[in-house]
Amino acid sequence: MIQVYDNFLDKEKFDFIKSNLMGGEFPWHMGIVRRPGGSWNDESLHDPLDNIQFFNLIYIDNQPQGPEIQIVKPIFTHPVLAITSLVKIKANLTMRTSKVIEHGWHVDTERFRCNAAIYYVNSNDGYTKFIDGTKVDSVENRLVTFNSQDKHTGTTCTNQKVRCVLNFNYYSKTEEYENAG
């Protein structure tokens, strides 16, 4: 079940996360947007010059990958998520494009089911779209939760310099992932 939470964090915690991720000191790594089912250089969806993103794998392989874990802690410790075990935390930053570009349908985890969440760091005209037609606009301090097996796509934006989101995969006390079809 897709659920949206606006004003997810209090202003102080939100401002801390946004200033860190959107500031000049956050360690972004350049990569390309992978198209599941396609190659790393799949040109079928749009101009390959637009196929770029910056990312930071904050948590993977059962451990934090650096001190950035402290920046996002207010999200993954929030009681709404009721996280019992983290699988992955990834920060994604896409550059502005002349038109909104959808990246392509994918699921967050292909090998197993768990919960997923996207936290929107800044407001822009980008969005997350789910295969069932649900569209979640990029509104800062918004969180959307869903099953990691739900097909969805992210986008670029046109009205801000960047679109910045945090993606979480996790197990929780609610175990919503077990009820997904």
One Martini backbone bead per residue (centre of mass of N, CA, C, O) as a GRO file, in nm:
protein
  181
    1MET     BB    1   0.095   0.038   0.024
    2ILE     BB    2   0.051   0.368  -0.047
    3GLN     BB    3   0.214   0.628   0.148
    4VAL     BB    4   0.164   0.969   0.260
    5TYR     BB    5   0.394   1.213   0.422
    6ASP     BB    6   0.364   1.516   0.546
    7ASN     BB    7   0.572   1.669   0.737
    8PHE     BB    8   0.759   1.443   0.869
    9LEU     BB    9   0.942   1.658   0.990
   10ASP     BB   10   1.069   1.873   1.167
   11LYS     BB   11   1.219   2.164   1.088
   12GLU     BB   12   1.500   2.111   1.210
   13LYS     BB   13   1.553   1.833   1.076
   14PHE     BB   14   1.503   1.913   0.787
   15ASP     BB   15   1.714   2.143   0.764
   16PHE     BB   16   1.957   1.961   0.819
   17ILE     BB   17   1.928   1.776   0.574
   18LYS     BB   18   1.913   1.986   0.348
   19SER     BB   19   2.180   2.140   0.405
   20ASN     BB   20   2.360   1.889   0.361
   21LEU     BB   21   2.264   1.783   0.073
   22MET     BB   22   2.267   2.094  -0.061
   23GLY     BB   23   2.546   2.127  -0.001
   24GLY     BB   24   2.906   2.143  -0.062
   25GLU     BB   25   2.995   1.871   0.132
   26PHE     BB   26   2.857   1.651  -0.001
   27PRO     BB   27   2.927   1.315  -0.115
   28TRP     BB   28   2.919   1.288  -0.443
   29HIS     BB   29   2.846   1.050  -0.708
   30MET     BB   30   2.900   0.967  -1.029
   31GLY     BB   31   2.642   0.857  -1.260
   32ILE     BB   32   2.409   0.639  -1.392
   33VAL     BB   33   2.104   0.552  -1.508
   34ARG     BB   34   1.949   0.264  -1.450
   35ARG     BB   35   1.793   0.021  -1.664
   36PRO     BB   36   1.596  -0.211  -1.618
   37GLY     BB   37   1.669  -0.442  -1.876
   38GLY     BB   38   1.913  -0.273  -1.939
   39SER     BB   39   2.161  -0.085  -1.991
   40TRP     BB   40   2.379   0.156  -1.875
   41ASN     BB   41   2.339   0.283  -2.194
   42ASP     BB   42   2.043   0.346  -2.238
   43GLU     BB   43   1.883   0.524  -2.525
   44SER     BB   44   1.559   0.478  -2.547
   45LEU     BB   45   1.439   0.720  -2.353
   46HIS     BB   46   1.690   0.924  -2.406
   47ASP     BB   47   1.926   1.132  -2.391
   48PRO     BB   48   2.244   1.040  -2.290
   49LEU     BB   49   2.317   1.323  -2.160
   50ASP     BB   50   2.078   1.276  -1.931
   51ASN     BB   51   2.237   1.014  -1.809
   52ILE     BB   52   2.243   1.140  -1.489
   53GLN     BB   53   2.384   1.097  -1.157
   54PHE     BB   54   2.384   1.140  -0.811
   55PHE     BB   55   2.540   0.959  -0.533
   56ASN     BB   56   2.480   0.782  -0.205
   57LEU     BB   57   2.586   0.512  -0.017
   58ILE     BB   58   2.500   0.501   0.312
   59TYR     BB   59   2.362   0.199   0.311
   60ILE     BB   60   2.525  -0.128   0.310
   61ASP     BB   61   2.597  -0.435   0.402
   62ASN     BB   62   2.522  -0.381   0.714
   63GLN     BB   63   2.645  -0.074   0.669
   64PRO     BB   64   2.787   0.204   0.697
   65GLN     BB   65   2.973   0.423   0.461
   66GLY     BB   66   2.946   0.673   0.666
   67PRO     BB   67   2.866   0.978   0.827
   68GLU     BB   68   2.583   1.024   0.676
   69ILE     BB   69   2.396   0.863   0.868
   70GLN     BB   70   2.347   1.107   1.068
   71ILE     BB   71   2.172   1.281   0.878
   72VAL     BB   72   1.929   1.044   0.837
   73LYS     BB   73   1.830   0.943   1.120
   74PRO     BB   74   1.545   1.089   1.156
   75ILE     BB   75   1.410   0.892   0.956
   76PHE     BB   76   1.490   0.585   1.046
   77THR     BB   77   1.375   0.662   1.357
   78HIS     BB   78   1.096   0.688   1.288
   79PRO     BB   79   0.794   0.556   1.403
   80VAL     BB   80   0.642   0.511   1.133
   81LEU     BB   81   0.851   0.290   1.024
   82ALA     BB   82   0.950   0.070   1.226
   83ILE     BB   83   1.247  -0.018   1.222
   84THR     BB   84   1.448  -0.328   1.234
   85SER     BB   85   1.591  -0.325   0.931
   86LEU     BB   86   1.838  -0.245   0.722
   87VAL     BB   87   1.937  -0.238   0.373
   88LYS     BB   88   1.903   0.066   0.237
   89ILE     BB   89   2.076   0.382   0.159
   90LYS     BB   90   1.995   0.639  -0.088
   91ALA     BB   91   2.125   0.907  -0.258
   92ASN     BB   92   1.962   1.135  -0.495
   93LEU     BB   93   2.086   1.333  -0.784
   94THR     BB   94   1.929   1.538  -1.021
   95MET     BB   95   1.936   1.713  -1.297
   96ARG     BB   96   1.838   1.945  -1.483
   97THR     BB   97   1.594   1.963  -1.742
   98SER     BB   98   1.399   2.067  -2.013
   99LYS     BB   99   1.253   1.798  -1.935
  100VAL     BB  100   1.074   1.562  -1.799
  101ILE     BB  101   1.235   1.256  -1.695
  102GLU     BB  102   1.191   0.926  -1.713
  103HIS     BB  103   1.378   0.641  -1.607
  104GLY     BB  104   1.213   0.381  -1.535
  105TRP     BB  105   1.111   0.083  -1.458
  106HIS     BB  106   1.116  -0.043  -1.110
  107VAL     BB  107   1.265  -0.220  -0.847
  108ASP     BB  108   1.436  -0.228  -0.550
  109THR     BB  109   1.387  -0.551  -0.512
  110GLU     BB  110   1.434  -0.873  -0.660
  111ARG     BB  111   1.499  -1.103  -0.423
  112PHE     BB  112   1.308  -0.936  -0.217
  113ARG     BB  113   1.100  -0.839   0.046
  114CYS     BB  114   1.019  -0.501   0.139
  115ASN     BB  115   1.050  -0.192   0.238
  116ALA     BB  116   0.976   0.144   0.118
  117ALA     BB  117   1.132   0.478   0.077
  118ILE     BB  118   1.068   0.829   0.008
  119TYR     BB  119   1.261   1.127   0.042
  120TYR     BB  120   1.201   1.473   0.007
  121VAL     BB  121   1.421   1.746  -0.004
  122ASN     BB  122   1.287   1.889  -0.261
  123SER     BB  123   1.112   2.108  -0.448
  124ASN     BB  124   0.943   2.004  -0.756
  125ASP     BB  125   0.842   1.875  -1.090
  126GLY     BB  126   0.886   1.613  -0.992
  127TYR     BB  127   0.855   1.241  -0.957
  128THR     BB  128   0.660   0.957  -0.856
  129LYS     BB  129   0.578   0.659  -1.037
  130PHE     BB  130   0.331   0.417  -1.057
  131ILE     BB  131   0.193   0.149  -1.224
  132ASP     BB  132  -0.106   0.227  -1.100
  133GLY     BB  133  -0.081   0.572  -1.131
  134THR     BB  134   0.061   0.680  -0.908
  135LYS     BB  135   0.144   1.020  -0.800
  136VAL     BB  136   0.440   1.174  -0.654
  137ASP     BB  137   0.530   1.462  -0.555
  138SER     BB  138   0.794   1.689  -0.511
  139VAL     BB  139   0.801   1.742  -0.162
  140GLU     BB  140   0.924   1.872   0.089
  141ASN     BB  141   0.911   1.656   0.359
  142ARG     BB  142   0.835   1.396   0.209
  143LEU     BB  143   0.681   1.066   0.247
  144VAL     BB  144   0.703   0.744   0.087
  145THR     BB  145   0.539   0.431   0.105
  146PHE     BB  146   0.635   0.087   0.008
  147ASN     BB  147   0.688  -0.173  -0.188
  148SER     BB  148   0.976  -0.304  -0.329
  149GLN     BB  149   0.788  -0.443  -0.573
  150ASP     BB  150   0.702  -0.174  -0.676
  151LYS     BB  151   0.654  -0.024  -0.957
  152HIS     BB  152   0.878   0.249  -1.059
  153THR     BB  153   0.949   0.609  -1.112
  154GLY     BB  154   1.163   0.855  -1.178
  155THR     BB  155   1.293   1.197  -1.206
  156THR     BB  156   1.329   1.488  -1.317
  157CYS     BB  157   1.368   1.846  -1.358
  158THR     BB  158   1.287   2.211  -1.444
  159ASN     BB  159   1.256   2.423  -1.167
  160GLN     BB  160   1.539   2.315  -1.074
  161LYS     BB  161   1.863   2.222  -1.044
  162VAL     BB  162   1.747   1.986  -0.852
  163ARG     BB  163   1.685   1.642  -0.748
  164CYS     BB  164   1.618   1.527  -0.408
  165VAL     BB  165   1.665   1.196  -0.267
  166LEU     BB  166   1.563   0.932  -0.043
  167ASN     BB  167   1.638   0.580  -0.018
  168PHE     BB  168   1.454   0.310   0.140
  169ASN     BB  169   1.537  -0.012   0.277
  170TYR     BB  170   1.318  -0.228   0.482
  171TYR     BB  171   1.234  -0.345   0.795
  172SER     BB  172   0.929  -0.399   0.991
  173LYS     BB  173   0.679  -0.426   1.223
  174THR     BB  174   0.448  -0.418   0.994
  175GLU     BB  175   0.498  -0.602   0.743
  176GLU     BB  176   0.384  -0.509   0.451
  177TYR     BB  177   0.542  -0.692   0.248
  178GLU     BB  178   0.369  -0.961   0.299
  179ASN     BB  179   0.090  -0.831   0.160
  180ALA     BB  180   0.198  -0.832  -0.110
  181GLY     BB  181   0.143  -0.908  -0.464
   0.00000   0.00000   0.00000
